[in-house]
Amino acid sequence: MMLAWYVAALIAWGGAVWFFWRAGAWLLYFVLGAAGFAVLAVVGMRELVPGELAVRVATAHAVHGLSWLLGIRTALFDDRAGELLVIGVPHHQEWTRLSIGIECSGLLETAALMGLGLFYPALPPGRRLLVLAAALAMTFAANVVRMLVIVGAVAYAGQDALDVAHVVFGRAVFFVLAIGIYWFAITRPTLRVVYARLRAQ
């Protein structure tokens, strides 16, 4: 049933995007294409294919490996029959379990960036794919850095620092890095196109 609804939504979305593209309504084409792709990608990776799990596994292993390189002896294990990746963070005689859920996996940001990059009309397709691939790699790295900030805060300050580290410091670090990534993937190409058009006039 889920697959049938997904295919129907995919066809309707594709038809609407194609219609606006043919009509030259670029703003509606971009907004519907980018937003629709992001929603469909998240739903598909969560409900139809194990894409979200793959992202969480990669994030957890990256954070775990880098934590050991930084001297934080974390532990990595599954919970709920492998559905939830958990990083154990030591602090003196206590352990804190950090779960890698959809928010901490970076899946939402990755889907949004993919939608914006794929339907951004200012770049040729080949250049667009190269910029998008680089931006996705940087988004994954930025999310790992966000998790390392949280792990480091808990490792050195204990469980009392978890809420502040997650809500304030981790998000602030990721927000700053995300601004740089969107500048690289969206803003900088836009300025280059505008500058080239102004010089051509």
C-alpha positions in Angstrom: 0.0 0.0 0.0 2.8 2.4 0.9 4.6 1.7 -2.4 1.4 2.4 -4.4 0.9 5.7 -2.6 4.5 6.6 -3.1 4.4 5.8 -6.9 1.3 7.9 -7.3 2.8 10.8 -5.5 6.0 10.5 -7.5 4.1 10.5 -10.8 2.0 13.5 -9.8 5.0 15.4 -8.6 7.0 14.6 -11.8 4.1 15.7 -14.0 3.7 19.0 -12.2 7.5 19.6 -12.3 7.5 18.8 -16.0 4.5 21.1 -16.6 6.2 24.1 -15.0 9.4 23.4 -16.8 7.7 23.3 -20.1 5.8 26.5 -19.3 9.0 28.3 -18.3 7.6 29.0 -14.8 11.1 28.7 -13.3 10.2 29.8 -9.7 7.4 27.2 -9.4 9.6 24.6 -11.1 12.4 25.2 -8.7 10.3 25.3 -5.5 8.1 22.3 -6.4 11.0 20.3 -7.7 13.3 20.9 -4.8 10.7 20.7 -2.0 9.0 17.7 -3.6 12.2 15.8 -4.2 13.3 16.4 -0.6 10.0 15.1 0.8 9.9 12.1 -1.5 13.6 11.3 -0.8 13.1 11.3 3.0 9.9 9.2 2.7 11.6 6.7 0.3 14.7 6.3 2.4 12.7 5.8 5.6 9.9 3.6 4.3 10.9 1.8 1.1 14.7 1.3 1.2 17.1 1.3 4.1 18.7 4.6 3.2 18.2 6.2 6.5 19.7 3.3 8.3 22.7 3.4 6.0 23.2 7.1 6.8 22.9 6.5 10.5 25.4 3.6 10.4 27.9 5.7 8.4 27.5 8.6 10.8 27.8 6.5 13.9 31.0 4.7 12.7 32.6 8.0 11.6 31.9 9.6 14.9 33.1 6.5 16.8 36.3 6.3 14.8 37.1 10.0 15.1 36.3 10.0 18.8 39.0 7.3 19.4 41.5 9.4 17.4 40.7 12.3 19.7 41.2 10.2 22.8 37.5 9.6 23.7 37.0 5.9 24.2 33.4 5.6 22.9 31.6 2.3 22.4 29.3 1.5 19.4 26.4 -0.9 19.5 22.9 -1.5 18.3 19.6 -1.2 20.2 16.1 -2.4 19.4 17.3 -5.2 17.2 19.6 -3.1 15.1 17.1 -0.3 14.4 18.9 2.3 16.5 22.6 3.1 16.5 23.9 4.1 19.9 27.2 5.7 20.8 28.3 5.1 24.4 30.3 8.0 25.8 32.3 7.5 29.0 32.8 10.2 31.7 34.6 9.0 34.8 32.4 6.1 36.1 29.2 6.9 34.1 28.2 6.1 30.5 25.9 8.2 28.3 24.1 6.6 25.4 23.6 8.8 22.4 21.2 7.5 19.8 21.6 8.4 16.1 18.1 9.2 15.0 16.8 11.0 11.9 17.7 14.4 13.2 21.3 13.5 14.1 21.8 11.5 10.9 21.7 14.5 8.7 19.2 12.8 6.4 16.8 15.8 6.4 19.6 18.3 5.5 21.0 16.0 2.8 17.6 15.5 1.2 17.0 19.3 1.2 20.4 20.0 -0.3 19.9 17.3 -3.0 16.6 18.9 -4.0 18.0 22.4 -4.2 21.1 21.2 -6.1 19.3 19.0 -8.6 16.7 21.5 -9.6 18.8 24.6 -9.5 18.6 26.0 -13.1 21.6 28.3 -13.0 24.2 25.6 -13.5 24.6 23.1 -16.4 23.8 19.5 -15.5 27.4 18.2 -15.4 28.6 21.1 -13.2 25.5 20.8 -11.1 26.2 17.2 -10.2 29.8 17.9 -9.3 28.9 20.7 -7.0 26.1 18.6 -5.5 28.4 15.7 -4.9 30.9 17.9 -3.1 28.2 19.6 -1.1 26.7 16.3 0.0 30.2 15.1 1.2 30.6 18.4 3.1 27.1 18.0 4.7 28.0 14.5 5.9 31.3 15.8 7.4 29.5 18.8 9.0 27.0 16.5 10.7 29.8 14.3 12.0 31.5 17.4 13.4 28.2 18.3 15.1 28.0 14.9 16.7 31.7 15.1 17.8 30.9 18.4 19.6 28.1 16.6 21.5 30.3 13.6 22.2 33.2 15.7 23.4 31.0 17.8 25.7 29.5 14.7 27.3 32.9 13.0 27.6 34.5 16.0 29.4 31.6 17.6 31.2 29.3 14.6 31.9 25.6 14.0 31.3 24.6 17.4 32.6 26.1 19.0 29.5 24.1 16.8 27.0 21.1 19.1 26.6 23.1 22.3 26.1 25.6 20.5 23.8 22.8 19.0 21.6 20.4 22.0 21.5 22.9 24.9 21.5 26.5 24.0 20.6 25.9 21.2 18.2 23.2 23.0 16.3 25.2 26.2 16.3 28.3 24.5 14.8 26.2 22.7 12.2 24.3 25.9 11.3 27.6 27.8 10.7 29.0 24.9 8.6 25.7 24.7 6.7 25.8 28.4 5.7 29.2 27.7 4.2 28.0 24.7 2.3 24.9 26.5 0.9 27.2 29.4 -0.1 29.3 26.9 -2.0 26.5 25.0 -3.6 23.8 27.7 -4.2 24.9 31.3 -3.5 28.3 31.3 -5.2 27.0 29.9 -8.5 24.1 32.3 -8.5 26.5 35.3 -8.0 28.7 34.0 -10.8 25.7 33.7 -13.2 24.5 37.2 -12.3 27.9 38.7 -12.7 28.4 37.0 -16.1 25.0 38.3 -17.3 25.8 41.8 -16.1 29.1 41.8 -18.0 27.4 40.5 -21.1 25.0 43.5 -21.2 
